[in-house]
Amino acid sequence: MHDLGFIMQKQEELILRHQAALIGNYGKLPVVFHRGEGSHLWDADGKEYLDLFAGFGGTILGHCHPALVAAVTRQANTLWQVGNQFYTEPQIRLAEQLRSKAFAGQAFFCHSGAEAAEAAIKLARISAGPDRFKIISMNKGFHGRTMGALSATAGPAQQGFAPLVPGFTHVPFNDVAAVERAIDAQTAAILVEPVQGEGGINMPNPGYLQALRALCDRTKVALIFDEVWVGVGRTGEYFGHQNFGVTPDIMTLGKALGGGLPVAAILAQPQYAAFFKPSTHGSTLGGNPICASAAVAVLDELEKENLPQRAKRLGVATVEKLQAFENRAKIMQVRGCGLFIGVELAIPDALPVVHAALQRGLVINVTQKNVLRLCPALTIEENDLLRGLEILDACLGSI
């Protein structure tokens, strides 16, 4: 049934139950994880793994971090959910944290990065007025799989879902002139990831984001930064845009914000936030007290342990190690910042490397078919990180 020999009977049974009960929309790897601690995972048969992917970057502090466990436990014993027609302190504290660490905007909370993208698109459109509704986004960008976010996401993800939401234009990443040509009197916003995640950890050219900021200022178009991947310390700053000295009008967050719980947000400059009046947008469970408390704890730990700076330091060490691999000839390019690193391989399909890594007890990921993604928890022990890279080098040597 599976080509990985270490799958034992208990996991086989669980996988069969899953396949009978759940829709098969995910490309699953044949491992059932049962327990996690820090950057270590154990499957249902007791095999241990080193995690260099952190659940699509979501477990930014590692698995079962004591501060998150304590924060969630305290809140679960106090107040779970009352609805957004009432005020709750955890939401307020989380919004204040975002304001103090990013920019003096105002927050809206939801559950996922796709929902944050939808909120940002709606806010940009309603603030621009009825005659301006177009959104410019980038090729190889990714913003989610709901219909508005999907319409902003050029490429194969759109296949089978036409007609999409009208008003979206896609231009090449790092091409300011293409963006300028695409802007017209109906343009409401430019939507861009400061560093492209699903697109292959693609870095902006020097001056690119600054030029987009200047272009938006000149044409009175909103600049939206999708920081679902690069926010919350991963790139060596609290938020990805801080690496480049450019502040957006609207920022979307998700993944790492809740440390693994479903927390997402937009943070909008006040002149934009004012357009979300009662009944224009909402979320039943968005920012519920338990998730908000977890997100506050994440941001507290980032500051307390200076984790963005640690991510920057370990990112440099990771790139140096990758460039010194014995099997370096199989790597075309290494790119990224902080602990958000893409390793583009000189082979068309990197999935066999992911499988080889799993066999050796290492969790990594592939995107764009041949780009390995490394995004471990910011708390990973340095010796674990180096050991994981040694395993990866051996895996490259085996293919």
N, C-alpha and C positions, 0 to 999 in steps of 0.2 A: 504493500500500500504506500509506503514512504521509502525514499532512497537514503534515509539517514538511519544507520544501524543501531543507534543508541536508544531509539524509541522503544520503550518496554510496554508490557501489557496494560498497566494502569493508565498510561497516557493514551494508548490506542483506544481504550474504552471511552475515555473522556472526549477524545477527538470525534469518535463516532457519534456520541451523544450530541456534541456540538453541531455536527453536520446535519443531524436529523432535526434539530430544534431551531437553528439560526439560519438566516439568509446568508448565502455565500458570497457576499459582496466584497470581502477582504481577501487579499492574497496571503493566506496564512502560511507561516512556517510551523513545522510539526513538533512544537514543544508546548507543553502545558505548564505555565509558571504557577508556582504555589506560594512562594514566600520570597520576600526581599529585605535586604538590610544594607544601607549605604549603596555602594556600587556593585553589590553581589545579589544574585538571584539563584533560586533553587527550583528545579522542576518537580513535577508530581512524583517522580521516582527518586528524588534526592540528589540528582546531579547538580553541581554548582557551576555558575556562569559568572563571568565578569562583564558588566554592562557598560558599554561605551556608546549607547544610544539613548538611554534615559527616557524610554517611552515617548519617542518623537520630541525629545527635549523637555517633556512635561515635568518629570521628577527632577527638577533643577537642584534640589538639595539631597538627592538620593532617596532610596526607598525607606519609608518608615522613619523619617528624621524625627528625633525626640521632640524638637520644638514644635513641629507640625502635629505630631500625635497629641502633645499636651494642649495645644491651642484648640484642636478639634474636639478633644475630650471635654475640655472646660465648656466650650460653647454648646456641645451636644447635651450637656447637663444643665444648660441655662435657657436657651431659646433656639428652636430649629427654624421656624418659618412663620411669618405673619402676613406676608404680601407687601407689595410696594406702595400700598396706600398709607402705610405707616412708616415712621422713622425707626431705624435701628442703628445702634452705635457702631457695630463692626463695619457697615457700609461707609459710615462717615469717616472712620479711621482709615479705611483703605483708600478712599478718595483723597484724603489729606496726604497720605503717603505718596500717591501718584503725583499730586501737585508739587510736593516738596522735592521729589526726585526727578521729575521730568520737566514740566512747565506749568504755569499757573492757569491750567484749564479746568474744565468741569467734566465729571465722569458719568458714564452710563454703564451699567453692568448687565452682562448676559452670560451665556454658558459656553460658547465656543468661538473660535476665531472666525468661522464663517458668519456667525450671527453678528460679530463685531463688524465684519466687512459690510454686511447688509445695513447695519445701523449707520455706518460712516457714509455709505452711498446715499441712503435716504436723507441724512443730515445735509450732505453737500447739495443735493438736489433742492430740498425745500428752502435752504438758505440762499440759493442762487436765483430763485424766482421761477415762474412757470415757463419762461422762454429759454431757460438754460438747464439742460438735463443731461448732456453728454459727459461721459467719463472716459478719459484716456488712461489705459493701463499698458503694461509691457509684455512683450513676447517672453515666454518662459517664466512669467510670473505665476503665482498661485495664490488665490484668495478664498477658496472654499468651494463647496459643492451645492449650496443652495442656489436658487436661480439667479439672483442678482450677482452674488459672488462668482458663480460659474460663468456668467456673461462677461465678467471682468477677467476671467482666466482663459487666455488663449491656449488652444492646443487640443490634444486628444480627450481631455476630461469632458469637453463639450459634446462629444460624439453621441448621437442618439437622443439629444434633448432639445432639438430645434422645434419651434422657434424660440430663440433666447430673448431676453429682455432687450428691447431696442435702446440704442444710444451709446453703445460701447465701441470704442476704437482701440486697436492694439498696435503698438509700434515697437521697434527694437529697443531693448534695454541698452543704456549708455549712448543713445543717439538723441542729443538735445535738439538737433535740427528737425528730426522726424516729429518730435513732440510739438515743436513750434509750428510745423506745417499742419498738424492735426487740429490745433486750436482754432475754433471759430466762435461766432457770436453766441452759439448754443452750448458752449463748453462750460460745465460746472466745476469739474475737478480733474486733477491728475492723481492717479493711485499707483503707488510704487512701493516695493520692498526695498529698504536701504541696502540689504544684502539678500539676493534671491535664494530661497531655501529649497523648494521642490525643483527649481530650475537648475540646481547643481552647485549651490554655494557660489553664486556669481557676484563678484565684488563690483561696486561702482567705480568707474574711472575717476581719477582726480578731477574735482571741480564739477562733476555731473550733478550731484544733488544740490550743490550751491547754485548751479545754473537753473535747475528746475525751480528752486525757491525764487530766484530773481524773475524768472518767466511768469510764475504765478502772481507775484506781486505786481508785475507790469500789466498783466491781462485781467487781474481781479478774479483769478481762478483759485479754488481751494487746493492746497497740497495735502494729500492724505498719505501717511506712511503706514504701511502694513508691517507692524512689528510683532506679529504673532510668533514668528520664529526667533527674531533677534532681540526682543525685549527681555527685561528682567535679568540683566547681568550677564547673559551668555556671551556677548561679544567683547567683554572687557570694560564696558560702561553699564550703568543702570539700564540705559535704553540705546538701541542701535544708532539712532540719529546723533547721539552725543559723540560718537566717533568721528563725525564729519562736520560738526559745528553748524548744523542746520536744524531748525525747529519747524515741525509741520503745523498745519492748522488743525488737523485731526489725526490722531494716532490710534491704531487698533492693537489690542493685546489679547493673548490667549495662552495656550500651552503651559508655559512655566509659571504663569501668574498664580495659579492655585497650587503649585507644587505637586500636581498630579490630580487634583480635584477639578471639576468642570467650572472654571472661572474665566471669564473674558470681559473685555471692557473696551470702550472708546474713551479717549481723553480729548476734549475739544476746546479750542480757544473760546473764551466767553462770547465773542461776537457771533460765533457759529452755534454754540451750545444753546443760546437764547431761542433758537428756532424750534427746538424740541419742547413744545408746550404739551400740557396734558392731552392725552389721546392721540398724539402724533406717532408715538412709538412706545413699546413696552416689552416686558418679560416677566412672566409669572414668578419664576424662581430665581431670576437673575440677581446676583448679589445677596443671596440668602445668608443668614448669619453664620452658618457653619463654613461655607465656602469663603465668605469674606474674611472670617477670622483666620482661616488657613492662609489666604493671600497676604494678610497683614503680617503673619508670622514669617512668610517667605521674605518679604521686603525687610523685615526686622533683621533676619539672619544675614541677608546680603550685606547690610550695613555693619552689623555687629562683627562679622568675621571678615569683612572687606573682601567679599567673594568676587566682585567684578574684577578687582585688581589681580586676584589669584587666577581668575580665568585668563586674564591677559598674559600672565607669566607662564602658566601651564600651556597656553596656546603656542607661545613661542617655542617652548621646549618640545611640544608635539611636532611642530613643523620641522624643527632641526632633526628630530629622530626619524621622521618620515624621509627626509632628504638623505639620511645616512643609511637607509635600508640596504641590506644585502641584495634585495631584489628591486632596487630602485629603477632598473631599466623597464620594469612593467608599469611604472607610474609616468603619466604624461605631465600632470601638473598638480600641485598642491595649492589650495587657496582657502581664504576665510579669514576670520579674526576671532580672537579669544578662543573659547572652546566650541567653535562652530566652524568645522573644517571639512572641506571637500577634497577627496583624493580621486582625481580623474585617471582612470586606468587606460593603458594602451591595448585594451581588448574590448570587443563590442558588447560583452555581457559580463557584468560583475557578480551576477547572482551566485555562480559557483563559489566565489570567494566568501559570500555570506554563509553559504552552507558549510564550507570548510571551516569557517570560524566557529559556527555552532557546534560542530563535531569536536572542536578543541575547547569548547566552553567559553566562547567570546560572542557577545551580541553587538553587531554592527548593522548598517542599513545601506541600501543602494537606491539611488534615484537617477533619473535620466539614463537608465540601463547600465552605464559604466562609471558612475561617480559614487564612490563610497562616502557615506556621511558619518562623521565622528562628532558626537555631541554629548559627552558624558556629563554626569552631575558635576556641579562646580565644587563639590565637596570631595571628589574622588581623591584617594591617597595617591601621591605622586608615584610611588613604587607600583601600585596597581595599574596606573595609566601606562607606565613604561612597559610593564609586563604585557598588557594588552596589545601594545604596539609591536612587541616582539612576536606575539602570536600571529598578528596580522602579517608581519613580514614572512613568517613561515608559511602562512596560507597562500601568499602570493607565489612563493616558491613551489607550491604543490600543484599549481594550475598551468 
